[in-house]
Amino acid sequence: MSQSGSAGAAGSKASGSKAAKPAKATDSSAVDKRFKALDLVMKRQQYRQDALIEVLHRSQEIFGYLEEKTLLHVARSLQLPASHVLGVATFYHLFSLKPSGEHTCVVCLGTACYVKGSGDVLNALEKHTGIQSGATTSDGKVSLVTARCIGACGIAPAVVFDGQVAAQVTTEQAIARIDQWRGDA
């Protein structure tokens, strides 16, 4: 099996493989109910290696983010190299390897959004919050993230606030939303 970190390898190489047996749970995973929930997800997927992306999505829903021990548990359970699991987890921008804040702001930096001012929106948000893209405010309220393209080019510049896409967002509107989340409004 290839140890490539490309997403294409996630489904194409392993799709014909037999279902793997789950790895033995470590002491920490045996006591943590979240790992039991994750094990149930993998069992429903019959421990198929080509279910990696679905398993990672569910892992992030269960844990809030993809920490190292979770990725290692998935790798062992699906009998995949840890480097492959990490490669897939880091390839997609919707996966997070760090805990996120109570609220998430995703600024699209795709061509249409950038041309219409999303770079200015991002710069204003970074200055206003005191954090760079990819970070969370010290109070844990806001995570600021960028995406290459969210596929909302017709409403550029687009910003995603807690999973809801907002159209033609100005710097003032974005700052007002952040202030509202932080209780500053």
ZAPALO-148698 format. One record per residue (C-alpha): residue in three letters; y negated, z, x negated. Coordinates in nm, 4 decimals, padded with zeros to 6 digits. Layout:
<sites>
<site><residuo>Ala</residuo><v>Y</v><w>Z</w><u>X</u></site>
...
</sites>
This chain:
<sites>
<site><residuo>Met</residuo><v>00.0000</v><w>00.0000</w><u>00.0000</u></site>
<site><residuo>Ser</residuo><v>-00.3451</v><w>-00.0851</w><u>-00.1204</u></site>
<site><residuo>Gln</residuo><v>-00.5851</v><w>00.1942</w><u>-00.2047</u></site>
<site><residuo>Ser</residuo><v>-00.8773</v><w>-00.0226</w><u>-00.1074</u></site>
<site><residuo>Gly</residuo><v>-01.1600</v><w>00.1504</w><u>00.0754</u></site>
<site><residuo>Ser</residuo><v>-01.2330</v><w>-00.1490</w><u>00.2929</u></site>
<site><residuo>Ala</residuo><v>-01.2177</v><w>-00.1105</w><u>00.6664</u></site>
<site><residuo>Gly</residuo><v>-01.0133</v><w>-00.4253</w><u>00.7050</u></site>
<site><residuo>Ala</residuo><v>-00.7272</v><w>-00.2636</w><u>00.5181</u></site>
<site><residuo>Ala</residuo><v>-00.7188</v><w>00.0159</w><u>00.7730</u></site>
<site><residuo>Gly</residuo><v>-00.5583</v><w>-00.1944</w><u>01.0395</u></site>
<site><residuo>Ser</residuo><v>-00.4140</v><w>-00.5027</w><u>00.8739</u></site>
<site><residuo>Lys</residuo><v>-00.1944</v><w>-00.3551</w><u>00.6012</u></site>
<site><residuo>Ala</residuo><v>-00.0470</v><w>-00.0712</w><u>00.8018</u></site>
<site><residuo>Ser</residuo><v>-00.0100</v><w>-00.2201</w><u>01.1485</u></site>
<site><residuo>Gly</residuo><v>00.3490</v><w>-00.3216</w><u>01.0940</u></site>
<site><residuo>Ser</residuo><v>00.4579</v><w>00.0023</w><u>00.9301</u></site>
<site><residuo>Lys</residuo><v>00.6900</v><w>00.2494</w><u>01.0964</u></site>
<site><residuo>Ala</residuo><v>00.5567</v><w>00.5717</w><u>01.2363</u></site>
<site><residuo>Ala</residuo><v>00.5285</v><w>00.8305</w><u>00.9627</u></site>
<site><residuo>Lys</residuo><v>00.6352</v><w>01.1896</w><u>01.0002</u></site>
<site><residuo>Pro</residuo><v>00.3500</v><w>01.4389</w><u>01.0019</u></site>
<site><residuo>Ala</residuo><v>00.2754</v><w>01.6373</w><u>00.6908</u></site>
<site><residuo>Lys</residuo><v>00.3505</v><w>02.0066</w><u>00.6968</u></site>
<site><residuo>Ala</residuo><v>00.0491</v><w>02.2011</w><u>00.8111</u></site>
<site><residuo>Thr</residuo><v>-00.1139</v><w>02.4157</w><u>00.5491</u></site>
<site><residuo>Asp</residuo><v>-00.1798</v><w>02.7821</w><u>00.6229</u></site>
<site><residuo>Ser</residuo><v>-00.5450</v><w>02.7118</w><u>00.7042</u></site>
<site><residuo>Ser</residuo><v>-00.4615</v><w>02.4275</w><u>00.9411</u></site>
<site><residuo>Ala</residuo><v>-00.1896</v><w>02.6267</w><u>01.1168</u></site>
<site><residuo>Val</residuo><v>-00.4357</v><w>02.8958</w><u>01.2221</u></site>
<site><residuo>Asp</residuo><v>-00.7272</v><w>02.6704</w><u>01.3086</u></site>
<site><residuo>Lys</residuo><v>-00.7004</v><w>02.5447</w><u>01.6671</u></site>
<site><residuo>Arg</residuo><v>-00.9073</v><w>02.2440</w><u>01.5736</u></site>
<site><residuo>Phe</residuo><v>-00.6348</v><w>02.1247</w><u>01.3379</u></site>
<site><residuo>Lys</residuo><v>-00.3814</v><w>02.1707</w><u>01.6170</u></site>
<site><residuo>Ala</residuo><v>-00.5976</v><w>01.9504</w><u>01.8402</u></site>
<site><residuo>Leu</residuo><v>-00.6217</v><w>01.6920</w><u>01.5609</u></site>
<site><residuo>Asp</residuo><v>-00.2447</v><w>01.7040</w><u>01.5095</u></site>
<site><residuo>Leu</residuo><v>-00.2012</v><w>01.6327</w><u>01.8803</u></site>
<site><residuo>Val</residuo><v>-00.4297</v><w>01.3283</w><u>01.8483</u></site>
<site><residuo>Met</residuo><v>-00.2226</v><w>01.1948</w><u>01.5587</u></site>
<site><residuo>Lys</residuo><v>00.1008</v><w>01.2674</w><u>01.7452</u></site>
<site><residuo>Arg</residuo><v>-00.0267</v><w>01.0675</w><u>02.0447</u></site>
<site><residuo>Gln</residuo><v>-00.0978</v><w>00.7842</w><u>01.8009</u></site>
<site><residuo>Gln</residuo><v>00.2587</v><w>00.8263</w><u>01.6673</u></site>
<site><residuo>Tyr</residuo><v>00.1163</v><w>00.8947</w><u>01.3202</u></site>
<site><residuo>Arg</residuo><v>00.0450</v><w>00.5222</w><u>01.2865</u></site>
<site><residuo>Gln</residuo><v>-00.1577</v><w>00.4334</w><u>00.9806</u></site>
<site><residuo>Asp</residuo><v>-00.3394</v><w>00.1616</w><u>01.1719</u></site>
<site><residuo>Ala</residuo><v>-00.4811</v><w>00.4321</w><u>01.4031</u></site>
<site><residuo>Leu</residuo><v>-00.6903</v><w>00.5740</w><u>01.1178</u></site>
<site><residuo>Ile</residuo><v>-01.0313</v><w>00.4846</w><u>01.2612</u></site>
<site><residuo>Glu</residuo><v>-00.9463</v><w>00.6324</w><u>01.6028</u></site>
<site><residuo>Val</residuo><v>-00.8120</v><w>00.9464</w><u>01.4325</u></site>
<site><residuo>Leu</residuo><v>-01.1318</v><w>00.9785</w><u>01.2269</u></site>
<site><residuo>His</residuo><v>-01.3475</v><w>00.9399</w><u>01.5399</u></site>
<site><residuo>Arg</residuo><v>-01.1524</v><w>01.2126</w><u>01.7167</u></site>
<site><residuo>Ser</residuo><v>-01.1615</v><w>01.4296</w><u>01.4012</u></site>
<site><residuo>Gln</residuo><v>-01.5392</v><w>01.4076</w><u>01.3972</u></site>
<site><residuo>Glu</residuo><v>-01.5543</v><w>01.4946</w><u>01.7683</u></site>
<site><residuo>Ile</residuo><v>-01.3331</v><w>01.7985</w><u>01.7094</u></site>
<site><residuo>Phe</residuo><v>-01.4926</v><w>01.9273</w><u>01.3862</u></site>
<site><residuo>Gly</residuo><v>-01.8470</v><w>01.7919</w><u>01.4209</u></site>
<site><residuo>Tyr</residuo><v>-01.8188</v><w>01.6059</w><u>01.0912</u></site>
<site><residuo>Leu</residuo><v>-01.5519</v><w>01.4934</w><u>00.8440</u></site>
<site><residuo>Glu</residuo><v>-01.5134</v><w>01.7583</w><u>00.5783</u></site>
<site><residuo>Glu</residuo><v>-01.2871</v><w>01.7132</w><u>00.2770</u></site>
<site><residuo>Lys</residuo><v>-01.0002</v><w>01.9290</w><u>00.4010</u></site>
<site><residuo>Thr</residuo><v>-00.9959</v><w>01.7379</w><u>00.7305</u></site>
<site><residuo>Leu</residuo><v>-00.9817</v><w>01.4030</w><u>00.5498</u></site>
<site><residuo>Leu</residuo><v>-00.7010</v><w>01.5306</w><u>00.3261</u></site>
<site><residuo>His</residuo><v>-00.5081</v><w>01.6558</w><u>00.6296</u></site>
<site><residuo>Val</residuo><v>-00.5425</v><w>01.3145</w><u>00.7967</u></site>
<site><residuo>Ala</residuo><v>-00.4349</v><w>01.1388</w><u>00.4757</u></site>
<site><residuo>Arg</residuo><v>-00.1250</v><w>01.3572</w><u>00.4401</u></site>
<site><residuo>Ser</residuo><v>-00.0346</v><w>01.3293</w><u>00.8075</u></site>
<site><residuo>Leu</residuo><v>-00.0699</v><w>00.9507</w><u>00.8197</u></site>
<site><residuo>Gln</residuo><v>00.0815</v><w>00.9147</w><u>00.4715</u></site>
<site><residuo>Leu</residuo><v>-00.2210</v><w>00.7301</w><u>00.3384</u></site>
<site><residuo>Pro</residuo><v>-00.3929</v><w>00.7699</w><u>00.0006</u></site>
<site><residuo>Ala</residuo><v>-00.6860</v><w>01.0103</w><u>00.0252</u></site>
<site><residuo>Ser</residuo><v>-00.9036</v><w>00.7461</w><u>-00.1422</u></site>
<site><residuo>His</residuo><v>-00.8286</v><w>00.5039</w><u>00.1412</u></site>
<site><residuo>Val</residuo><v>-00.9176</v><w>00.7584</w><u>00.4111</u></site>
<site><residuo>Leu</residuo><v>-01.2408</v><w>00.8503</w><u>00.2293</u></site>
<site><residuo>Gly</residuo><v>-01.3219</v><w>00.4809</w><u>00.1823</u></site>
<site><residuo>Val</residuo><v>-01.2940</v><w>00.4145</w><u>00.5548</u></site>
<site><residuo>Ala</residuo><v>-01.4897</v><w>00.7324</w><u>00.6398</u></site>
<site><residuo>Thr</residuo><v>-01.7768</v><w>00.6323</w><u>00.4100</u></site>
<site><residuo>Phe</residuo><v>-01.7796</v><w>00.2648</w><u>00.5102</u></site>
<site><residuo>Tyr</residuo><v>-01.8875</v><w>00.3251</w><u>00.8704</u></site>
<site><residuo>His</residuo><v>-02.2315</v><w>00.4794</w><u>00.9260</u></site>
<site><residuo>Leu</residuo><v>-02.1171</v><w>00.6633</w><u>01.2406</u></site>
<site><residuo>Phe</residuo><v>-01.8935</v><w>00.8921</w><u>01.0356</u></site>
<site><residuo>Ser</residuo><v>-02.0625</v><w>01.1924</w><u>00.8770</u></site>
<site><residuo>Leu</residuo><v>-01.9295</v><w>01.3868</w><u>00.5792</u></site>
<site><residuo>Lys</residuo><v>-02.1867</v><w>01.6632</w><u>00.6266</u></site>
<site><residuo>Pro</residuo><v>-02.2541</v><w>01.8882</w><u>00.9238</u></site>
<site><residuo>Ser</residuo><v>-02.5256</v><w>01.7454</w><u>01.1421</u></site>
<site><residuo>Gly</residuo><v>-02.8098</v><w>01.9193</w><u>01.3160</u></site>
<site><residuo>Glu</residuo><v>-02.8285</v><w>02.0082</w><u>01.6833</u></site>
<site><residuo>His</residuo><v>-03.0054</v><w>01.6754</w><u>01.7363</u></site>
<site><residuo>Thr</residuo><v>-02.9640</v><w>01.3421</w><u>01.5606</u></site>
<site><residuo>Cys</residuo><v>-03.2242</v><w>01.0709</w><u>01.5123</u></site>
<site><residuo>Val</residuo><v>-03.0961</v><w>00.7334</w><u>01.3904</u></site>
<site><residuo>Val</residuo><v>-03.3620</v><w>00.4840</w><u>01.2809</u></site>
<site><residuo>Cys</residuo><v>-03.2439</v><w>00.1234</w><u>01.2791</u></site>
<site><residuo>Leu</residuo><v>-03.3429</v><w>-00.0631</w><u>00.9634</u></site>
<site><residuo>Gly</residuo><v>-03.1989</v><w>-00.3990</w><u>01.0669</u></site>
<site><residuo>Thr</residuo><v>-03.4180</v><w>-00.7018</w><u>01.0020</u></site>
<site><residuo>Ala</residuo><v>-03.5716</v><w>-00.7261</w><u>01.3507</u></site>
<site><residuo>Cys</residuo><v>-03.6430</v><w>-00.3526</w><u>01.3676</u></site>
<site><residuo>Tyr</residuo><v>-03.7769</v><w>-00.3402</w><u>01.0133</u></site>
<site><residuo>Val</residuo><v>-04.0118</v><w>-00.6339</w><u>01.0696</u></site>
<site><residuo>Lys</residuo><v>-04.1439</v><w>-00.4600</w><u>01.3813</u></site>
<site><residuo>Gly</residuo><v>-04.2111</v><w>-00.1309</w><u>01.2024</u></site>
<site><residuo>Ser</residuo><v>-03.8976</v><w>00.0832</w><u>01.1815</u></site>
<site><residuo>Gly</residuo><v>-03.9646</v><w>00.1418</w><u>00.8104</u></site>
<site><residuo>Asp</residuo><v>-04.2979</v><w>00.2978</w><u>00.9044</u></site>
<site><residuo>Val</residuo><v>-04.1264</v><w>00.5097</w><u>01.1716</u></site>
<site><residuo>Leu</residuo><v>-03.8733</v><w>00.6323</w><u>00.9151</u></site>
<site><residuo>Asn</residuo><v>-04.1418</v><w>00.7109</w><u>00.6556</u></site>
<site><residuo>Ala</residuo><v>-04.3446</v><w>00.9048</w><u>00.9133</u></site>
<site><residuo>Leu</residuo><v>-04.0382</v><w>01.1021</w><u>01.0244</u></site>
<site><residuo>Glu</residuo><v>-03.9408</v><w>01.1841</w><u>00.6659</u></site>
<site><residuo>Lys</residuo><v>-04.2936</v><w>01.3040</w><u>00.5909</u></site>
<site><residuo>His</residuo><v>-04.3213</v><w>01.4993</w><u>00.9183</u></site>
<site><residuo>Thr</residuo><v>-03.9827</v><w>01.6733</w><u>00.8874</u></site>
<site><residuo>Gly</residuo><v>-03.9871</v><w>01.7185</w><u>00.5104</u></site>
<site><residuo>Ile</residuo><v>-03.6394</v><w>01.5658</w><u>00.4748</u></site>
<site><residuo>Gln</residuo><v>-03.5038</v><w>01.2329</w><u>00.3604</u></site>
<site><residuo>Ser</residuo><v>-03.2720</v><w>01.0117</w><u>00.5612</u></site>
<site><residuo>Gly</residuo><v>-02.9198</v><w>01.1521</w><u>00.5508</u></site>
<site><residuo>Ala</residuo><v>-03.0373</v><w>01.5140</w><u>00.5573</u></site>
<site><residuo>Thr</residuo><v>-03.0766</v><w>01.7918</w><u>00.8121</u></site>
<site><residuo>Thr</residuo><v>-03.3817</v><w>02.0149</w><u>00.8520</u></site>
<site><residuo>Ser</residuo><v>-03.3488</v><w>02.3667</w><u>00.7106</u></site>
<site><residuo>Asp</residuo><v>-03.3546</v><w>02.5115</w><u>01.0636</u></site>
<site><residuo>Gly</residuo><v>-03.0497</v><w>02.2978</w><u>01.1503</u></site>
<site><residuo>Lys</residuo><v>-03.2285</v><w>02.1367</w><u>01.4432</u></site>
<site><residuo>Val</residuo><v>-03.2612</v><w>01.7728</w><u>01.3345</u></site>
<site><residuo>Ser</residuo><v>-03.0546</v><w>01.5291</w><u>01.1305</u></site>
<site><residuo>Leu</residuo><v>-03.2316</v><w>01.2103</w><u>01.0255</u></site>
<site><residuo>Val</residuo><v>-03.0113</v><w>00.9061</w><u>00.9684</u></site>
<site><residuo>Thr</residuo><v>-03.0591</v><w>00.5331</w><u>00.9182</u></site>
<site><residuo>Ala</residuo><v>-02.8407</v><w>00.2442</w><u>01.0275</u></site>
<site><residuo>Arg</residuo><v>-02.8337</v><w>-00.1107</w><u>00.8949</u></site>
<site><residuo>Cys</residuo><v>-02.8349</v><w>-00.2501</w><u>01.2490</u></site>
<site><residuo>Ile</residuo><v>-02.7518</v><w>-00.0954</w><u>01.5847</u></site>
<site><residuo>Gly</residuo><v>-02.7397</v><w>-00.4279</w><u>01.7670</u></site>
<site><residuo>Ala</residuo><v>-03.0527</v><w>-00.3708</w><u>01.9750</u></site>
<site><residuo>Cys</residuo><v>-03.2668</v><w>-00.6382</w><u>01.8107</u></site>
<site><residuo>Gly</residuo><v>-03.4291</v><w>-00.7447</w><u>02.1380</u></site>
<site><residuo>Ile</residuo><v>-03.5973</v><w>-00.4045</w><u>02.1794</u></site>
<site><residuo>Ala</residuo><v>-03.7071</v><w>-00.3546</w><u>01.8191</u></site>
<site><residuo>Pro</residuo><v>-03.7940</v><w>-00.1204</w><u>01.6691</u></site>
<site><residuo>Ala</residuo><v>-03.5048</v><w>00.0796</w><u>01.8103</u></site>
<site><residuo>Val</residuo><v>-03.4337</v><w>00.4452</w><u>01.7416</u></site>
<site><residuo>Val</residuo><v>-03.1332</v><w>00.6391</w><u>01.8696</u></site>
<site><residuo>Phe</residuo><v>-03.2144</v><w>00.9929</w><u>01.9847</u></site>
<site><residuo>Asp</residuo><v>-02.8991</v><w>01.1995</w><u>02.0467</u></site>
<site><residuo>Gly</residuo><v>-02.6984</v><w>00.8882</w><u>02.1260</u></site>
<site><residuo>Gln</residuo><v>-02.9593</v><w>00.7316</w><u>02.3560</u></site>
<site><residuo>Val</residuo><v>-03.1231</v><w>00.4107</w><u>02.2362</u></site>
<site><residuo>Ala</residuo><v>-03.5020</v><w>00.4063</w><u>02.2737</u></site>
<site><residuo>Ala</residuo><v>-03.6923</v><w>00.0768</w><u>02.2761</u></site>
<site><residuo>Gln</residuo><v>-04.0057</v><w>-00.0254</w><u>02.0869</u></site>
<site><residuo>Val</residuo><v>-04.0494</v><w>00.3199</w><u>01.9365</u></site>
<site><residuo>Thr</residuo><v>-04.3812</v><w>00.4006</w><u>01.7703</u></site>
<site><residuo>Thr</residuo><v>-04.4257</v><w>00.6592</w><u>01.4963</u></site>
<site><residuo>Glu</residuo><v>-04.6100</v><w>00.8815</w><u>01.7437</u></site>
<site><residuo>Gln</residuo><v>-04.3254</v><w>00.8644</w><u>01.9970</u></site>
<site><residuo>Ala</residuo><v>-04.0641</v><w>00.9434</w><u>01.7325</u></site>
<site><residuo>Ile</residuo><v>-04.2619</v><w>01.2400</w><u>01.5979</u></site>
<site><residuo>Ala</residuo><v>-04.3173</v><w>01.3701</w><u>01.9525</u></site>
<site><residuo>Arg</residuo><v>-03.9406</v><w>01.3637</w><u>02.0178</u></site>
<site><residuo>Ile</residuo><v>-03.8674</v><w>01.5498</w><u>01.6940</u></site>
<site><residuo>Asp</residuo><v>-04.1345</v><w>01.8083</w><u>01.7769</u></site>
<site><residuo>Gln</residuo><v>-03.9822</v><w>01.8519</w><u>02.1217</u></site>
<site><residuo>Trp</residuo><v>-03.6402</v><w>01.9186</w><u>01.9672</u></site>
<site><residuo>Arg</residuo><v>-03.7849</v><w>02.1684</w><u>01.7233</u></site>
<site><residuo>Gly</residuo><v>-03.9865</v><w>02.3452</w><u>01.9926</u></site>
<site><residuo>Asp</residuo><v>-04.3194</v><w>02.2380</w><u>01.8412</u></site>
<site><residuo>Ala</residuo><v>-04.4310</v><w>02.0321</w><u>02.1417</u></site>
</sites>
